[in-house]
Amino acid sequence: MASMRNVLGPAGHAAGRAPGRFTLNTDGARHPAENVLTVATLLIGILAFVTGFIVRAHMIASWAGALGFLGGLYTQYISATTAQRSLIIVGVVASFVGVALGIYHGGFVPGP
């Protein structure tokens, strides 16, 4: 009976990659547009999340959250790899929390 070590290959060298190297192109093909949209979704989501906790920044949180959420859904639709999808979901959830907090603190328009 074959052991799992022989089936999976040597540890640390999964799929022919160097150990410890992070990439969004886990399928071996290049996806530059998808990668840019993935990183943008993550960064906008982090921006919305952080500004969602600042009451005076409710407009930034609301608009960035809405943009990150809707843009993230589109990016999820066109994504090609699991690594991209993982980061996109983190960005979408952060955007959702940011837009919810932004709306709670005052919404999309400046207050009186």
C-alpha positions, 0 to 999 in steps of 0.5 A: 500500500502506498503511503501518503508521502509518495502520493503527495510528493515531497513536503514543501514543494507543492505543485512545483513551487518554491516553498514559502512563496505567495502567489495568486496564480496557483493554476500556473497561468497569469491573471493580471487583471484578476489579480489587480481587482483582487488586491483592489477589493481587499484594500478598499475593504480594509479602508471601509472597515477601518473608517467605519469605526470613525464616526466623522469618516462615515461618508468614506466608509459608506462609499468605499464599502459600497464600491468594495462590496459591489466591485468584490462581487464582480471580481469574485465572478471573474476570479480564476483561482482559489487564492484570489477567491479567498482574498476577495471574500475577506475584502467583500466582508470587510466592505460590508461591515464598513458600509454598515457602520458608515450608514449607521454613523451617518450614511452616504451624504454629509450631515447637517 
